[in-house]
């Protein structure tokens, strides 16, 4: 893959992940149902576990300390991005749940 194509692929991935985060937030807001939210939480936890497995396999695939270090760093930044998305979603849910109570 040419360097430009590689950069475009990563840019696309970044855009897709941001779009997914937005859709997850929208889905949480629109669900308003504890059961649906629990299902989404389970799905997100499975995603986190799968990503963790990918990064662990990358980390063990090489003996090169620099590659291992970068893999750990990337896993942490991915984890931070997912955690931040969860925080935003949680904030949205809390706001949505407070609104009906405030109207009474």
Secondary structure as UniProt FT lines:
FT   HELIX           3..31
FT   HELIX           34..60
FT   HELIX           65..103
//
